[in-house]
Structure formats: C-alpha cells, structure tokens
Amino acid sequence: GNVQVILDGFAAMGFPNCGGAIDGTHIPILGPGHQGSQYINRKGYFSMVLQALVDHKGRFTNINVGWPGKVHDARVFRNSGLFRRLQEDIYFPEHKITVGDVEMPIVILGDPAYPLMP
C-alpha cells in the first residue's frame, strides 16, 4: 500500500525502513487575551505548535495542531494520537528488515525532542 511507497522513497534517499520524518514548527498567531503568556514561544513571539509527520516527499501524513507556543515538541508528541498509536503498535504495518544481525522495525526520523521507542 501507501506505506510501501514511503518506505521505498526513503530507502532511495539512503535510509531504509523509514515511515516518515517528524518535527514541530511554530505557526505565528495574534496574542490571545486569555493566558497569552502560554503562547509566547522561545523565540519571543505568539504561536501555536504544529507537529507534522511527513513522507519522503515532505507531504503531511499526520498532523497535530493547537498546543500553545510555549509547549515543548516532546510534550506535544507525548500527548498526540500519533504517539498513542505508535505505543500500541498500530500506526504502521508489521514490516521488519534485518540490518547486520539486528531486526529493525519501521522507524520515524526526528530530532532529540522525540524519544527512542521500540
């Protein structure tokens, strides 16, 4: 299915068995009257966090939006539906490859805000 196209796409770029890349970005907003300070991000402007999982072409495959700008990417991730489905092992189909002598499941690439998970 569609997952195989993504796996093949990342493999062609040199990373095997990758189901996506994840990061958070800040969407600028006008400062809300209520709890405004929660929306000021570390760069000093009002924002909401958009967490995006993208495929090999940079297209959104999963998004989570609405957390105040002050909230760290790690917390947004831990509270997302994507995290729950990854924890329950229902987001990706079972598709392990062997690298050296290690069995490797489908992985998501992300910066250190995203924990190393099974």
C-alpha positions as CSV (number, residue, x, y, z in Angstrom):
1,G,0.0,0.0,0.0
2,N,0.9,3.6,0.5
3,V,3.4,2.8,3.4
4,Q,5.5,0.7,1.0
5,V,5.8,3.7,-1.4
6,I,7.1,5.8,1.5
7,L,9.5,3.1,2.7
8,D,10.8,2.8,-0.9
9,G,11.1,6.6,-1.2
10,F,13.2,7.0,2.0
11,A,15.3,3.9,1.0
12,A,16.1,5.6,-2.3
13,M,17.4,8.5,-0.3
14,G,19.6,6.2,1.8
15,F,17.5,5.4,4.9
16,P,15.9,2.0,4.9
17,N,12.6,1.1,6.5
18,C,11.7,4.7,7.3
19,G,8.0,5.6,7.6
20,G,8.4,9.3,8.0
21,A,10.2,12.3,9.5
22,I,8.7,14.3,12.4
23,D,9.2,17.8,13.8
24,G,7.3,20.7,15.3
25,T,7.0,24.1,13.9
26,H,5.6,27.4,15.2
27,I,2.6,29.0,13.5
28,P,2.5,32.7,14.3
29,I,-0.8,33.9,15.8
30,L,-2.1,37.1,17.3
31,G,-1.7,37.2,21.1
32,P,-4.8,35.8,22.7
33,G,-6.4,37.8,25.6
34,H,-6.6,34.7,27.7
35,Q,-3.4,33.0,29.0
36,G,-1.4,34.9,26.5
37,S,2.0,34.2,28.0
38,Q,1.5,30.5,27.3
39,Y,1.5,31.3,23.6
40,I,4.9,33.1,23.6
41,N,7.5,30.7,22.3
42,R,11.2,30.5,23.0
43,K,11.9,32.9,20.1
44,G,9.6,35.5,21.7
45,Y,6.5,35.6,19.5
46,F,3.0,34.3,19.9
47,S,2.5,30.9,18.2
48,M,0.8,27.6,18.2
49,V,2.8,24.4,17.7
50,L,2.2,22.3,14.6
51,Q,3.6,18.8,14.8
52,A,4.0,17.2,11.4
53,L,4.9,13.7,10.2
54,V,5.9,13.8,6.6
55,D,6.6,11.3,3.9
56,H,9.7,11.1,1.6
57,K,8.4,14.0,-0.5
58,G,7.7,16.2,2.5
59,R,4.0,15.8,2.4
60,F,2.0,15.7,5.6
61,T,0.8,12.2,6.6
62,N,-0.1,13.1,10.2
63,I,-0.5,16.5,12.0
64,N,-1.3,17.7,15.4
65,V,-2.0,21.4,16.0
66,G,-3.2,23.7,18.7
67,W,-0.7,23.5,21.6
68,P,0.4,26.9,22.9
69,G,3.8,28.0,21.6
70,K,5.5,27.7,25.0
71,V,4.9,23.9,25.0
72,H,8.0,21.8,24.0
73,D,7.8,19.4,21.0
74,A,8.4,16.4,23.3
75,R,5.2,17.2,25.3
76,V,3.2,17.8,22.1
77,F,4.4,14.4,20.8
78,R,3.7,12.5,24.1
79,N,0.1,13.8,24.1
80,S,-0.6,13.1,20.4
81,G,-2.8,10.5,18.9
82,L,0.3,9.5,16.8
83,F,2.2,8.7,20.0
84,R,-0.6,6.5,21.3
85,R,-0.9,4.6,18.1
86,L,2.9,4.1,17.9
87,Q,2.8,2.9,21.5
88,E,0.0,0.4,20.7
89,D,2.0,-0.6,17.6
90,I,-1.0,0.0,15.3
91,Y,0.3,3.0,13.3
92,F,2.5,1.1,10.9
93,P,2.0,-2.4,9.5
94,E,4.5,-5.1,10.7
95,H,7.5,-4.7,8.5
96,K,10.9,-5.6,9.9
97,I,14.1,-5.7,8.0
98,T,17.4,-7.1,9.1
99,V,20.4,-4.7,9.3
100,G,23.6,-6.6,10.2
101,D,22.1,-9.0,12.8
102,V,19.5,-6.6,14.2
103,E,15.8,-6.7,13.4
104,M,14.7,-3.2,12.6
105,P,11.0,-2.2,12.6
106,I,9.7,0.8,10.5
107,V,11.2,3.9,12.1
108,I,10.4,7.6,12.2
109,L,13.3,10.1,12.0
110,G,13.2,13.0,14.4
111,D,15.5,15.3,16.5
112,P,16.2,14.7,20.2
113,A,12.8,16.0,21.2
114,Y,11.4,12.6,20.1
115,P,12.3,9.6,22.2
116,L,13.9,6.4,21.0
117,M,10.9,4.0,21.0
118,P,10.6,0.3,20.1
